Amino acid sequence: MHTVFISGSMRIKNLDHNILSRINNIVDSEYQVIVGDADGVDSSIQEYLKEKHSEKVVVYCSGEKPRNNIGHWLIEKIQTNTRPGTRAFFTAKDVQMAEDCDYGFMVWDAKSTGTLSNTIELLKRKKISLIYINKEKKFLKVKEISDLEKMISYMSDFAKNKAEAKLSLKNKIDSFKNEQVSLF
């Protein structure tokens, strides 16, 4: 059985028909869904999966209790030594979801560094992500560094600078490129 990690921007609360159609395909294919506990896309996905009576869902959270578990599904509690409420605290669950899944499906506002970070974590593990760029209403498959660079091209300069400050984005891209060069 395939496992799909679904996540996205906290600012996105409404899921359009393109996103819902993909989720319907995932549910109809009886794939396992793993989703975080944040507001925004995570809670909107949870709400939709509850409406669909989907049972193959696991909610990941950092610490002891999820912020959202709308369908009362199984919970995967990720323990971390980082201070509760910090970016590193919540990132721990995302890293584990990237490890536990086969594929990623991300709903992105072309700003969220969390969604970008999740895509990078999947790429590190040589796992494919399907990114829905919400403002463009289009899908982008990320399976190699050039795809990630295309994803980043949708960001404003302000958003890129923020991602650089939070994620050391240029270093991550250079690392991927160096890895590819070393293969040859």
N, C-alpha and C positions, 0 to 999 in steps of 0.2 A: 504494500500500500504506500502511495506517495504522501509526503507531508509537505504542506505549503505554509510558509511563513508569510502572513499578511500584516502589513503595517503601513503607516503613513503619517502625514503631517498632522500635528495637533490642531492646526488652524482650520483644517477641512472637516466640516461636520455633515455635509450633505453629499451623498454618493449618487452620482448620475447613472443613467442607464448603461453606459459603457462598463462602469465598474460592477454594477449589479449583474450584468450579463456574464462577466468573467467569474464572479462569485457563484452564480448559478451553475456554471460549467464545473467549477471545483466541487461543489456540493453534489451535483448530479453524477460526477465521476467517483463519488464516495471517497475522496481524498481526505486525509486528516488535516485539519486546520489548526495552526498554532498562531495565537494572536496575543498581543500585549494588553495591558490593563489601563492604558492612558486614555485621556479624553481625546476628542477629535476622531480621527479615522478608526483607531482601535475600538472605541465605544460604539461608533456608528456601524462598524463591521459586526460587532457583537450583537447589536440591536437587530440587524438584518438577519444574521444567522439564527437568532432566537425566533424571529418571525417565520423563518423557513423550517423551524423545528429541527435544525441540524444538531446531531448528537456527537459528531466526530470533531469536537472542538476542545482544545486545551488552552487555558488562559495562563500566561506566564507573568510572574510578578517578581520584583526584587523585594526581599524581606518576607514578612509573615503573612501579609494580607493584601489582596489585590485592591486597587482603587476602584476598578470596575470588573464585575463578573455578572453581566446582565442575564445570562442564561443558566447561571449556577452550574457551570461545567467543572470538570476536573481542573485543578490548579497545580501548576508547576512552580514551586517556590525556589527562587534562586538566592542562595546565601552569598553575601559579599561582605567584606570587611570595611568597605567604604562608608562614609557618613551618610545616613539616611537623608533622602531629599536632594542629594547632589546629582549632577549629571552622571558621574561615574557609578553611582548607586543604581540608577535606572538603566544605564548602558549594560550592566552585567546581564540582565535578562535578555536584552537584544542580542548580545554576543552568543548566549546559549541557544537562542532560537535559530540563529544563523548556523550554529553547529548541528542542531537537531533536525533541520529541514532538508528537503531535497531541492526545493525551488522557493524563490521569493516573489511575492506580488506586492508592489509598493504603490501607494497613491501619494503623489508628491505635488507640492505647491511651488516647486522650483526655488524654494528658500530653506526648507527644513534641513538643518544639519543632522538631525537624528535619522531621518529617512536616507539621506546621503550616506551617513555612516553605516547604516544597515546594508545598503547596497555594496559598499566597500567591503564589509565583513563577508558578505556572500561571495564576492569576486575573489577575495583572498582564498576562499575554500573551493574555488573553481565551480561555483554554483551559479546558475542562471537566475536573473531577476527580470521580471516584467514590470516596467515602471509605467504608471499612468500619469502623464504630465497633465495635471488637472486644468491649468489655465489654457493649454493648447488643445485639450480634448483628444490627445493621441497617446499611443503606446510606443514604448521604446524597450527593446530587449537589450539587456546588459549581460554580455558573456565574455567580454575582453576589454582591455584598457581603452581602446578607441571608442567603445560604446559608452564607457564611463565619461570620457572626455566630451562626447556628444551630449550626454545628460547634463554635464556641468555647463555646457554652452547655453542652456536655457536659463541660467541664473543671471540676475543683474550683477553689475560690478559690486554693489553693496553686499549682496548675498554671498558672492564669491569671497569677498574680503572677510566676511563673518565666518565662512566655512574654513578659510585659511587660518584664522585666529583660533578657532575651536578644534579643528581636526588636523592641522598641519597638512592641508590638502596637497600642496605641491610636493612635499616629501613622500606622501603616499603614492601619488602618481609616478614620481621618479622611481620609487621602489618597485612598482609593478613593471615599469619599463626596463629597469635593470634586471629584473627576474627573467623577462622575456629574452633579453639579449644574452643572458648567461646560458639559456637553453641551447643556443646555437654556438 
